[in-house]
Amino acid sequence: MGSKLWSGRFTKSTHRWVEEFNASIAFDQVLAEVDIQGSLAHVAMLGKCGILAPEEVSQIRRGLERILARVQAGTCTFSVEQEDIHMNIEKMLTDEIGPVGGKLHTGRSRNDQVALDMHLYIRMQTVEMVRLLYELNQVLLMQAERQIDTILPGYTHLQRAQPVRLSHHLLAYVSMFERDMERLMDSYKRVNLCPLGAGAIAGTTFPIDREWVAAQLGFADIYDNSMDAVSDRDYLLEFLSMASIIMVHLSRLAEELILWCSDEFNFVELDDAFCTGSSMMPQKKNPDIPELIRGKTGRVFGHLVGLLTTLKALPLTYNKDLQEDKEGVFDTIATLTGCLKLMAPMLETMKVNQKQMRQSAEQGFANATDLADYLVDKGLPFRQAHEVVGRLVLHCIQERKGLLDCTLAEYQSFSGLIEEDIYDRLSCEQVVEARQSAGGTAKAQVLSSLSKKKDKAAKIRYWLDDICQLYATKTP
């Protein structure tokens, strides 16, 4: 019989394929540092409660610290035979300090141990995602301030609708990423619960102090039900859901960059550092990074659906199916981190073709609504004004001209209410400046929005600094 830590009950070794199929060490070794962090707090609690002798606690602590140093140096070798990161580290510990290493597992199960590891890991990653989103929004705010007087056509149905400020357009994405950060920050309180001490299912007979160990690890509270503690994966579902929404926002922004840097739009040019060429066509400059961000969105969606499917029929409490919660989460974090780290510098170095944007905004009939509003100001009911302008637009299409190209006589042939002042009313600047309603694209409104966004960013930064001070997470 082999040397499995659970082998006492068994009379035969596992099948050679079972070990590989059953093992999670290939992917859960990423939890090595948080697993040791949890074990250090656990053994300190065992000593505090008199469950282990002080010399045993000191010996175990020194052994764990030496293993942690090797993990951080990248010199640890993990074994499939030990199945997962918890058993690997426990085996290393017993090899390091002898049989006393086996006392570390007193009063806990792998069930509450892995739950603890994932809470520690997701807590850290939640803060990291807020940090990366904060940095992305700082770049968007910088570009919005820089491009305050740049006008481009706004689109509905991918058809020119009304001219807007580029700042206004960029601030729409700032709002999206603000909501993403707020969701993550709100979820933090549900991640920041300690499951350690729940045991395998029903708690433990040892006189442990769950609240003390939770406080040592910086948790706000403990799970109040041992069965929920070991089986809860809601916080992972929530994280994957939030990650999916973030990827939707990144993908929408990526799609616009892809369109805008095409010859058909020519609104922006992406820096060479974020593009690639063609192996056949020497003239090509391909927006591969935004295309990959758009493409990687599907894999994050898939991980959310995968975990939902895994959990949908599981009875309480722990089932081996729950091992499937990790790979998707780890891949989502790697994917999302990569996308956020690339989107920010790509936007920061992006060149804006202000002239082309302006020309596009002046083409077509993006000022048609303003002509209808003009007629309403003159006393014509909006529905009638809408029809008048619709007929005038059709006339312009047939004559291959824009509204500002019409003579006053042409205007008055459609409505005698139109006077010479129509030319000022339909100019690009006036059309944009007329949108003075709250949240509109007029300069005063955009500047007001920009100021509010900066204030909100300062509050998020304060939250980051506060959390990072508590948990020694690296700040931006």
Stockholm file with secondary structure:
# STOCKHOLM 1.0

chainA/1-476         MGSKLWSGRFTKSTHRWVEEFNASIAFDQVLAEVDIQGSLAHVAMLGKCGILAPEEVSQIRRGLERILARVQAGTCTFSVEQEDIHMNIEKMLTDEIGPVGGKLHTGRSRNDQVALDMHLYIRMQTVEMVRLLYELNQVLLMQAERQIDTILPGYTHLQRAQPVRLSHHLLAYVSMFERDMERLMDSYKRVNLCPLGAGAIAGTTFPIDREWVAAQLGFADIYDNSMDAVSDRDYLLEFLSMASIIMVHLSRLAEELILWCSDEFNFVELDDAFCTGSSMMPQKKNPDIPELIRGKTGRVFGHLVGLLTTLKALPLTYNKDLQEDKEGVFDTIATLTGCLKLMAPMLETMKVNQKQMRQSAEQGFANATDLADYLVDKGLPFRQAHEVVGRLVLHCIQERKGLLDCTLAEYQSFSGLIEEDIYDRLSCEQVVEARQSAGGTAKAQVLSSLSKKKDKAAKIRYWLDDICQLYATKTP
#=GR chainA/1-476 SS CCCCTTGGGCSSCCCHHHHHHHCCHHHHGGGHHHHHHHHHHHHHHHHHTTSSCHHHHHHHHHHHHHHHHHHHHTCCCCCGGGCSHHHHHHHHHHHHHCGGGGGGGTTCCHHHHHHHHHHHHHHHHHHHHHHHHHHHHHHHHHHHHHTTTCEEEEEETTEEEEEEEHHHHHHHHHHHHHHHHHHHHHHHHHHSEECTTCTTTTCCSSCCCHHHHHHHTTCSEECSCHHHHHHCCHHHHHHHHHHHHHHHHHHHHHHHHHHHTSTTTCCEECCGGGCBCCSSCTTCCBCHHHHHHHHHHHHHHHHHHHHHHHHTTCCSSCCGGGGGGHHHHHHHHHHHHHHHHHHHHHHHTCEECHHHHHHHHHSTTTTHHHHHHHHHHTTCCHHHHHHHHHHHHHHHHHHTCCGGGSCHHHHHHHCTTCCTTHHHHTSHHHHHHTCCSTTCSSHHHHHHHHHHHHHHHHHHHHHHHHHHHHHTCCCC
#=GC SS_cons         CCCCTTGGGCSSCCCHHHHHHHCCHHHHGGGHHHHHHHHHHHHHHHHHTTSSCHHHHHHHHHHHHHHHHHHHHTCCCCCGGGCSHHHHHHHHHHHHHCGGGGGGGTTCCHHHHHHHHHHHHHHHHHHHHHHHHHHHHHHHHHHHHHTTTCEEEEEETTEEEEEEEHHHHHHHHHHHHHHHHHHHHHHHHHHSEECTTCTTTTCCSSCCCHHHHHHHTTCSEECSCHHHHHHCCHHHHHHHHHHHHHHHHHHHHHHHHHHHTSTTTCCEECCGGGCBCCSSCTTCCBCHHHHHHHHHHHHHHHHHHHHHHHHTTCCSSCCGGGGGGHHHHHHHHHHHHHHHHHHHHHHHTCEECHHHHHHHHHSTTTTHHHHHHHHHHTTCCHHHHHHHHHHHHHHHHHHTCCGGGSCHHHHHHHCTTCCTTHHHHTSHHHHHHTCCSTTCSSHHHHHHHHHHHHHHHHHHHHHHHHHHHHHTCCCC
//
